[in-house]
Amino acid sequence: MASTSPSRVSVEEAAGINVTAEEALDWFRKMSLIRRFEERAEEAYGQGKIGGFLHLYIGEEAVAVGAMAALRPEDDVITHYRDHGYVLARGIEPGRVMAELYGKATGLSKGKGGSMHMADVRRHLWGGYAIVGGHIPVATGLALANQYRNLPQVVACFFGEGATNTGTFYAGLNLAAVWKLALIAIVENNRYGMGTAFERVSAVGDVYRKASAFDIPGVKIDGNDVLAVRDAVHRMAERSRAGGGPQLIEAMTYRFRGHSMGDPQRYRTREEVEEAKARDPIACWRRTVLENDLATEAELQKIRDEVEAEVEEAVQFAENSPAPDPSELYNDVLVSE
């Protein structure tokens, strides 16, 4: 990783944006890790080594990485079923994440949660949820608990644009607004709810405008720009943390793969996908890093090589790990007193 030098202090001095060389390379590393991890997971799924559902995050990496860069370690994070990116961006070991996809005992949820149910209490990561919008009231409950205990942390709740048409979205954010809870609703708008274009099912095309239903701030940002995400989440988090109540961010992005591995993708053209790939968040950030002299191409290549090795190690760890003992079926069902 490049060290900060007088000629490479931050992009802020060169281009009016605030990021150090260390942060820039960390974000590049994390986005590259998510991308390569998911590409290998995709391969393993095709080989029958991963079962169930697999929803890939490829193309949306800047949202998770930018948001985690803005949040504090003690802030709570809760998300939807496309959750691998958040887990890796939160700093959880790739081997444990891959092992969970493989259903192994060494997995993050002991092999019992799989792709859609990643959680780590130590890192205040409260899980991926398979029911669209079902976790939004849970996020409200987390924020209410923090308020009761006078804790200074915020809850970051991630979901797709399709969830904004559910009753749980309105009920959860309404209560959060009434009680002025420290909650940030971060909507990853990748334009499609499964195979349906958002404009076909929502009377309001811009998600951020739905914030007006709760009289809370709402903004629309470029979700492919990791710095724009970092800055927006930081600004909203600090406002919410200071008593400003819930906030809503609409991050515009695009998934390069289908809704899940079984998606034939007949609802969009190949040309549309290729056009979206021209705004690849990793490629865009790479250009920003190079243009602002935050790193050299050799340094970025070194990171890519390290990521490749790290992901291959994670795959080997997953493949060599044991399956859960059948007795695990009866554990973690009820809370012990």
C-alpha positions in Angstrom: 0.0 0.0 0.0 1.3 3.4 -0.9 2.4 5.7 1.9 1.2 9.2 2.2 3.8 11.7 1.0 3.9 15.5 0.8 3.2 15.3 -3.0 0.4 12.8 -2.4 -1.5 13.9 0.6 -5.0 13.8 -0.6 -7.2 14.4 -3.6 -8.7 17.4 -1.8 -5.6 19.4 -2.6 -5.5 18.4 -6.2 -9.2 18.2 -7.1 -11.2 19.5 -4.2 -12.3 16.1 -2.8 -11.2 14.8 0.6 -9.5 11.4 0.6 -6.0 10.3 1.6 -3.9 7.9 -0.4 -4.3 5.3 2.2 -8.1 5.6 2.0 -8.1 5.6 -1.8 -6.1 2.3 -1.9 -8.1 0.7 0.8 -11.3 1.4 -1.1 -9.8 0.0 -4.3 -8.7 -3.1 -2.4 -12.1 -3.7 -0.9 -14.0 -3.2 -4.1 -11.6 -5.4 -5.9 -12.0 -8.0 -3.2 -15.7 -8.0 -3.4 -15.6 -8.3 -7.2 -13.1 -11.2 -7.3 -14.8 -13.0 -4.4 -18.1 -13.0 -6.2 -16.7 -14.0 -9.5 -15.2 -17.1 -7.8 -18.5 -17.7 -5.9 -20.2 -17.6 -9.3 -17.8 -20.2 -10.6 -18.3 -22.5 -7.6 -22.1 -22.2 -7.9 -21.9 -23.3 -11.5 -19.8 -26.3 -10.4 -22.5 -27.3 -7.9 -20.3 -26.5 -4.8 -22.7 -23.8 -3.6 -26.4 -24.6 -3.3 -29.6 -22.6 -2.8 -29.8 -19.0 -4.0 -26.9 -16.8 -4.9 -27.5 -13.0 -5.5 -24.3 -11.4 -6.8 -23.3 -7.8 -5.9 -21.1 -7.3 -9.0 -21.4 -3.7 -10.2 -22.6 -2.3 -6.9 -19.4 -2.5 -4.9 -19.0 1.3 -4.4 -22.2 1.5 -2.3 -21.0 -1.0 0.4 -17.4 0.2 0.5 -18.3 3.9 0.5 -20.9 3.5 3.2 -18.7 1.4 5.5 -15.9 4.0 5.1 -18.3 6.6 6.5 -19.8 4.6 9.4 -18.2 4.0 12.8 -17.3 0.5 13.9 -20.0 0.6 16.6 -22.7 1.7 14.1 -25.3 -0.9 13.3 -25.7 -2.4 9.8 -28.6 -4.4 8.5 -29.2 -5.3 4.9 -31.0 -7.4 2.3 -30.2 -10.7 0.7 -27.5 -9.3 -1.7 -25.3 -9.1 1.3 -21.8 -10.4 0.5 -20.4 -7.0 -0.4 -21.4 -5.4 2.9 -19.9 -8.3 4.9 -16.6 -8.1 3.1 -16.5 -4.3 3.3 -17.2 -4.5 7.0 -13.9 -6.4 7.3 -15.0 -10.0 7.9 -12.6 -12.6 6.8 -13.2 -13.8 3.2 -12.6 -17.4 4.2 -15.5 -17.4 6.7 -17.8 -15.8 4.1 -16.9 -18.3 1.4 -17.3 -21.2 3.8 -20.8 -20.0 4.6 -21.6 -20.0 0.9 -20.3 -23.6 0.9 -22.5 -24.5 3.9 -19.5 -25.4 6.0 -19.1 -25.4 9.8 -16.4 -22.7 9.6 -18.8 -20.3 7.9 -19.8 -17.0 9.3 -23.2 -18.5 10.4 -21.8 -22.0 11.0 -23.0 -23.0 7.5 -26.7 -22.6 8.5 -27.4 -19.3 6.9 -25.9 -19.4 3.5 -25.7 -16.6 1.0 -28.7 -14.6 2.2 -28.1 -14.7 6.0 -24.7 -13.3 6.8 -24.3 -11.8 10.3 -21.6 -10.9 12.8 -22.6 -9.4 16.1 -19.0 -8.5 16.9 -19.0 -6.0 14.1 -22.6 -4.8 14.7 -23.6 -6.5 11.4 -27.2 -7.8 12.0 -27.6 -9.8 9.0 -28.9 -10.1 5.5 -32.7 -10.7 5.2 -34.4 -12.7 2.5 -37.8 -11.0 2.7 -37.9 -7.8 0.6 -38.3 -4.9 3.0 -38.8 -7.2 6.0 -35.8 -5.9 7.8 -36.7 -2.2 7.7 -38.9 -2.5 10.9 -36.1 -4.4 12.5 -33.7 -1.5 11.7 -36.3 0.8 13.3 -36.3 -1.4 16.4 -32.5 -1.4 16.6 -32.5 2.4 16.4 -35.2 2.6 19.1 -33.1 0.4 21.3 -30.1 2.7 20.8 -32.2 5.7 21.7 -33.5 4.0 24.9 -29.9 3.3 26.0 -28.7 6.8 25.0 -26.1 5.3 22.6 -24.5 7.6 20.0 -24.5 5.1 17.1 -26.7 5.1 14.0 -28.4 2.3 12.2 -27.6 2.0 8.5 -30.4 0.0 6.7 -29.7 -1.1 3.1 -32.4 -2.2 0.7 -33.2 -2.1 -3.0 -35.6 0.3 -4.7 -38.3 -2.5 -4.9 -38.6 -2.5 -1.1 -39.8 1.1 -1.2 -43.2 -0.2 -2.5 -43.8 -2.3 0.5 -45.8 -1.5 3.6 -42.8 -2.3 5.9 -40.9 0.6 4.2 -43.7 3.1 5.1 -44.4 1.7 8.5 -40.8 1.5 9.5 -39.7 4.9 8.3 -42.8 6.6 9.6 -42.2 5.4 13.2 -38.5 6.3 12.8 -39.5 9.8 11.9 -42.1 10.1 14.6 -39.6 9.0 17.2 -36.6 10.9 15.6 -34.5 7.8 15.5 -30.9 7.7 14.3 -31.5 5.7 11.2 -30.2 6.0 7.7 -32.1 4.3 4.9 -29.8 3.6 2.0 -31.6 2.6 -1.1 -29.5 0.8 -3.7 -31.4 1.6 -6.9 -30.1 -0.9 -9.5 -33.2 -0.2 -11.6 -34.8 -3.7 -11.5 -36.8 -5.5 -8.8 -36.0 -9.1 -9.9 -37.0 -8.7 -13.6 -39.3 -5.7 -13.4 -38.2 -2.2 -14.2 -38.8 0.1 -11.3 -40.7 2.7 -13.4 -43.3 0.1 -14.2 -44.3 -0.4 -10.6 -43.7 2.8 -8.8 -45.9 5.9 -9.1 -42.9 7.9 -7.9 -39.9 7.4 -10.1 -37.3 9.1 -7.9 -37.0 7.1 -4.6 -35.5 10.1 -2.7 -38.7 12.0 -3.2 -40.5 9.3 -1.1 -38.7 10.8 1.9 -41.2 13.6 1.8 -43.9 11.2 3.0 -42.1 11.2 6.4 -40.9 14.8 6.3 -37.2 13.6 6.4 -34.2 14.6 4.3 -33.7 12.6 1.1 -30.9 12.8 -1.5 -30.0 11.1 -4.7 -26.4 10.3 -5.4 -24.2 8.4 -7.9 -23.9 5.0 -6.3 -21.0 4.1 -8.6 -18.8 6.8 -7.1 -17.3 5.5 -3.9 -16.4 9.0 -2.7 -19.8 10.4 -3.3 -21.3 7.5 -1.3 -18.8 8.0 1.5 -19.5 11.7 1.7 -23.3 11.4 1.6 -23.4 8.6 4.2 -21.0 10.5 6.5 -23.1 13.7 6.2 -26.4 12.0 6.8 -25.0 9.8 9.6 -23.7 12.8 11.5 -26.9 14.7 11.1 -28.9 11.7 12.3 -26.5 11.1 15.2 -26.9 14.6 16.4 -30.7 14.3 16.7 -31.8 15.0 13.2 -33.9 11.8 12.9 -33.9 9.4 10.0 -32.4 10.2 6.6 -32.8 8.6 3.2 -30.2 8.2 0.5 -31.0 6.9 -3.0 -27.7 5.5 -4.5 -28.1 5.0 -8.3 -26.2 1.9 -9.5 -26.6 -1.2 -11.6 -26.0 -5.0 -11.2 -24.0 -6.5 -14.0 -25.3 -10.0 -13.3 -28.9 -11.2 -13.1 -31.1 -10.9 -10.1 -29.8 -14.4 -9.0 -27.9 -17.2 -10.6 -31.1 -18.6 -12.2 -32.1 -15.3 -13.9 -32.3 -15.6 -17.7 -32.2 -11.7 -18.0 -34.8 -11.5 -20.7 -36.0 -8.1 -19.4 -33.0 -6.1 -20.4 -30.8 -6.0 -23.5 -27.1 -6.9 -23.7 -26.5 -3.3 -25.0 -28.0 -1.9 -21.9 -25.7 -4.0 -19.7 -22.6 -3.1 -21.7 -23.5 0.6 -21.4 -23.8 0.2 -17.7 -20.4 -1.5 -17.5 -18.8 1.6 -18.9 -19.5 3.2 -15.5 -18.0 0.3 -13.6 -17.3 1.7 -10.1 -13.9 0.0 -9.8 -12.7 1.2 -13.1 -14.0 4.7 -12.3 -12.2 4.8 -9.0 -9.0 3.4 -10.6 -9.0 6.4 -13.0 -9.6 8.8 -10.1 -6.7 7.3 -8.1 -4.3 7.5 -11.1 -5.3 10.9 -12.3 -4.8 12.4 -8.8 -1.5 10.7 -8.2 -2.7 8.7 -5.3 -1.0 5.6 -6.5 0.8 4.1 -9.5 -0.4 1.4 -11.8 2.2 -0.9 -10.3 0.7 -0.3 -6.8 -2.8 -1.1 -8.1 -1.6 -4.2 -9.8 0.0 -5.3 -6.6 -3.3 -4.9 -4.8 -5.1 -7.0 -7.5 -2.5 -9.7 -7.2 -2.9 -9.8 -3.4 -6.7 -9.9 -3.7 -6.4 -12.8 -6.2 -4.3 -14.8 -3.7 -6.6 -13.9 -0.8 -9.7 -15.1 -2.6 -8.0 -18.3 -3.7 -7.1 -18.9 -0.1 -10.7 -18.3 0.9 -11.9 -20.9 -1.7 -9.4 -23.5 -0.5 -10.4 -22.8 3.1 -14.1 -23.3 2.3 -13.4 -26.5 0.3 -11.2 -28.0 3.0 -13.6 -27.1 5.9 -15.9 -29.8 7.4 -19.6 -29.9 7.0 -21.6 -29.0 10.1 -22.3 -31.8 12.5 -26.0 -32.9 12.4 -26.3 -31.9 16.0 -25.9 -28.3 15.0 -29.4 -28.4 13.7 -30.7 -28.1 17.2 -28.4 -25.3 18.3 -29.1 -21.5 18.1 -32.9 -22.2 17.9 -33.8 -20.8 21.3 -32.0 -18.2 23.4 -30.4 -19.7 26.5 -31.2 -18.0 29.7 
